[in-house]
Amino acid sequence: MQHAKISMALSAVSLRDLALVQAVAREGSFARASARMHISPSGLSHQIQKVEQALGATLFERGSRHTLLTALGRRLLAYVDAVLDAAEGLERAAQDGEAAFGGELRLGVPATLGPYLLPHLIEPFPQRFPGARLALSEGKLRGLLRRLREGELDAVIAPRTVTANRGLGSCEMFFEPYELLLNASHPLAERDCIALGELNPDDATFMAEGHDADVQDALGAQDVDGVEEKIQDVSLESLATLVVLRGGYALVPSLAHARLASIPRLALARIDGTPPGREIRLYWRQASPWQADLEAFGALIRQLAASIPALRVDGDTAADAAQA
């Protein structure tokens, strides 16, 4: 519909004017309608005439005792009712938008994190943000950040990335240490704790999100031929399957411990000393109107992380908003 074609006269008619028309039609009397709408009878009559002139139609038969809708008035009243119903719906929708995140947080989480972190949010999210819905998307980090920049997502929880992301802000959520996932036939699979220096880097299969210079250095993998071929951009379950099929080991995030421990022909072990890991951050568009809500959401994630023994929350990072 081309609303620009609405006449100037009709454009000057307000919702209040239409509500007066509705009141007269329902009451069947200018006197009763004026009392109900808290307007003088003369003022009411003037506003009704204004609407009739704008429409170029007579809406009412004005008798001494009763005021009746004309045949055309009855047809046009249906449109008046529809306009007022739509206006009420518009107002309700705007009021619903006063909920956190405008009523819905569109959150992206990588597949190597989402299934293990999100169950912790099921109960506390609606308690902390009543009236807001959590809409989840899983995917690869690069795709999630692209969708965030393009406005398809409101926020992304993901491992820290060194990729420049203009227009995005972020804050640290928690640090997630890695564990060792070994094929059950590995010579060290019976051990509960293993130093990285005891492992042969040739036997490693790397998770793409966990592959960085620190991990390579710890394993002595910098000088290994074909190390890029060992990097697998797959889910943790698929990574575990590769370890079962190929042998060797992989570094996996600690939140996935329970799930991975249930997979046959695999073993999990702690890393001796200070284990490497990944810093998990919350990303958002700096122009987002939900900045305060996102900060509160970040605080909720940090609170949850502090209650999970495997994770580390370093001090007060609530104000650690920075260019990603």
WOLIN-V909101 format. One line per field, one symbol per residue. ss: DSSP state (a for helix, b for strand, c for the rest). A space follows every 10 residues. Layout:
BEGIN
ss=???
END
This chain:
BEGIN
ss=ccaaaccaaa acccaaaaaa aaaaaaacca aaaaaaaccc aaaaaaaaaa aaaaaccccb bbccccbbbc aaaaaaaaaa aaaaaaaaaa aaaaaaccca aaabbbbbbb cccaaaaaaa aaaaaaaacc ccbbbbbbbc aaaaaaaaac ccccbbbbbc cccccccbbb bbbbbbbbbb bbbccccccc ccbbcaaacc aaabcbbaaa ccaaaaaaac ccccccaaaa bbcccaaaaa aaaaaaccbb bbbaaaaaaa accccbbbbb bcccccbbbb bbbbbccccc aaaaaaaaaa aaaaaacccc bbcccccccc cbbc
END
